[in-house]
Amino acid sequence: MRYPIVIHKELHSDYGVTVPDLPGCFSAGESMNEALTMAQEAIETHIEGMLIDGEPVPPPQNIEGHMDNPDFADGVWAIVEVDLSKLSGKTQRVNITLPERLLTMMDNYAMQQGESRSGLIARATMEFIATHS
């Protein structure tokens, strides 16, 4: 999943990170690069906790959906990639049957997004459940 983040920098402070789609998920770093790295870790930890608690994981929205929020007015926007297939403990290999055309579409889309087939399936499933619960 690709979560938008907003990075703020106050005078004489670290770079603060807010994840608008995950209420309560914050991070910080001494540099912009560290803030991005710490943001990914914060998102993974936050989502991991939600999965353990059986809570639905909100799908990420487009940055444009958050830009009108005055809390983020002076921030710098970035995207953080999180592979849900690596979260929530042990993975399990499954055998599924899909039409070849759909499988090709999935693989092409996953490659364009820089993720694996498993990551795409996990993300699509989480987004579907979150939007249909």
Protein Blocks (a to p, Z undefined) as FASTA:
>chain_A
ZZdddddddehiacddddfklghiacddfbfklmmmmmmmmmmmmmmmmmmnopacdddd
dfklmmmpmklmmpccddddddfklgghiaddddddddfklmmmmmmmmmmnopafklmm
mmmmmmmmmmmZZ
